[in-house]
Every structure is written in structure tokens, then in C-alpha cells.
Amino acid sequence: LPEIHLDPDMLREHELQLIEAASHPLPDDDDDDL
């Protein structure tokens, strides 16, 4: 298996995005009433 080098900053940013996405569920398709 090829050795994979992950960027800590990239991992942290990705984790923050996952947390934000989890705390803010995607709105329904009928979100025309903004």
C-alpha cells in the first residue's frame, strides 16, 4: 500500500467542516421562503 501523508491543517479544516455540517443539517428542497 502506498504511504499516505495527510496535512494536519487540512485534516483539522475537514473536521471543522464535518462538525459544522452535522450541526447545521441541509435545508429541505423547498427553501424558497428565505
Long-range contacts (C-beta under 8 A, 24 or more apart in sequence): none
